[in-house]
Amino acid sequence: MRSVITCLLACLLTTAMVSAQGKVFLTTDEALALAFPKCKVERTKHVLDAKKKQRVLQLSGHKACRSMVYAYEARRDGKLIGTAYFDRHRVRSKQELVMVVVTPESKVLRIEVIAFGEPLDYLPRGNFYQQFLGRGLKDKLTTKGNVRSVVGATLTVNATTAAVRRLLATHQVIFPKQVEKAKQNVGGKKKPKTKPPITS
């Protein structure tokens, strides 16, 4: 009887420990494959100097975490689909790693939580991340704007929102010509010129 009780206590303790610990959900390769099916992904390296870091801060309201940034550009049939960035940041005492995919227009295309070191009780559900999709820096992308908070996960919400804003700003700083061209293609298409009618 004592052995059965001991076994049950051990199982309960193990379950509690697992639920309290963080988790690695995906590898970076798995996340990229999930985000960009049938795409050719190229990793490019970019250095943020003091001037570019200051620009990221101005755009996002958050400091750039590091000087070296890796961008994963995905193309299908030669067309740019999106650019993925990985951001590792502290939530409370542990770190979180997220992947944010940015469209050529500098909008959020996808977010994936790659690893979460805090207890999983502090991890928001999927519908929290859905609210970022299709939004850019100017879409009131703050917890005081269009980002709804989650009870019991405030620190995660704040850290995630900061990461998204930081990466959107980084994308604009790294690829300013790409962002401007994409915006013109979407909203600035000119009507074809028509020849004046021939009068006799």
N, C-alpha and C positions, 0 to 999 in steps of 0.2 A: 504493500500500500504506500509505504514511504517512498519507494522508488518511482511509483506512478506520479505522486505529487511533485517530486523533484523534477521529473520529466516535463510535467505540465508547466511548472514554474520556469523552467529553462526555455520552453517554447514561447511562453508569454514574454519573457525578457528579450528573446531574440527578435520577436515581432516588433516590440517597442523600439528596439535599437534600430531596426531597418527603417521603420516609419520616421524615426527622428533624424536619420542621416540623409545627406544629399544623394544625388544620383547623376550618372552620366547617361544621357538618353541616346545620343548619336555621336559618331565620329565626324570630323569635319568633312571627310570624303563622302560619307553617307548623307550628310545634310546638303552638300552641293548637288549630289546625284538626285536627291529628292526635289530640290528646287529647280533644277535645270535638266529635265529629261531630254535626251536626244540632242544635247547641246555640246558644243566645244567650249570648254572652260579654260581660260588662260589667266594665270596669276601674274600680276604686275606689282612691282615694288615702288613705293613713293615715299619721299622724305619730306616731312613738314618742318620747315625752318621756323624761326621765331615769328616772321611776318605771317606765314600761313597759319601758325597756331593762334595768333592773335585774331586772324580772320574767322577761324573756327569758333573761337570764344564769342566774337561779336555776333555771328549768325545764330549760334545755338544757345548761348548763355552758359556753356559748360566748357571747361578746359579740355584740350586734346590730351588723351592719356599717355600717348607715346609719340616719338618722332618718326618711327618707321611704320608705315601703313601698307598692308597687303590688300589689293583689290582683286577680286575674282570675276573677270568679265566673261559672260556667257553669250555665245552667239549660236543661232540656228540658221543654217543656209546663208551665212554671212551677215545676218541681221542681229544687232545687239538686242538681247532680251532683257538683261539686267546685270547689275554688278553687286556681288555679295561681299560683305565685310563681317569680320568676327570681332566681337568686343568682349573683353574680360574685365569685370568690374566687381567691386565689393558691394554686397547688399547690407549685411549687418557686420558679422565677423568673418563670414565665409564669402567665397566668390561665386559669381554666376558667369557663364559664357553663353552669349547669344549670337545668332547669325541674323543679320538684317540685309535683305535684298532690296536694292534701290533701282527704280526704273530710270531710263535715260532722262526723264523729266524731273528727276529728283523727288520721286514719290515712293512711299513704302510699298513694296510688292509682296513681301513675305517676311515673317519673323519666326525663327525657330529657337527654342531653348535647347542648347547643346548639353550643358551641364549646370547643375544647381547644387551648390555646397551646403546651403542652409536646410533646415528641416523642410520636408515637402509640404507641410501645412502652410508654409509661407509662400508657396508657389501659386499664383493665380491660375484660374482655369483658362481654357482656350479662347473663350469669348472675350476675355480681357485683351488679348493680343490682336483679335480681329478688328478692334476699333482703330488701330493704326493704319490699316491697309488703305491704300489710295490717298493717303494724306502726306502733306509736306510741311515744312517748317512754318509756312504762313497760314496753316489751317488750324490755328490755336491748339497746337500740339503740346499742351501742358496740362497738368492736373487741375489748373484753374480754368482751363478752356474745355476742349473736347475729350480729354482723357479722363474717363471715370475711374475713381479709385476703388480699391477692394478692401473690405474690412478684414483686418488681421494680416494684411500683406502690404501695408503702406510703404515700407522700406523697399520692397521688391518693385512696387509700382513706380516709385521715384527713381530708382536705379535704372529700370528699364526705359522709362521715358527719357531720362538724361542720355542714355546710350543711343537711343533712336535719333534724338535731336543732334547729338554729337556726330553720328555717322552721316546723317543727311547733310550736315554742314561740311563735313570732310569731303563728301562726294562733290559738292559744289566747288570746293577749293581745289580739288585734284583735277576735276574735269570741267572747268568753266565753259569751254567752247562746246563740249558735248551737251551740257545742260541747256545752254542758250539755243543751240541748233534744234534740240528736241522741242523746246517750248515754241519756237517759231513754226516748226512743222505741225504742231498740234493746233495752236491758236492763231497763227499768223499766215495762213494760206491765203494767197491773193487770188482774186477772181481773174480768170483769163481775160486778157484784153480782147475786145471785139472791134472789128473794123467798122468805121462809120458807114452808114448806108449810102449807096451810090445814088446820086440825084441827077436827073437829066436837066 
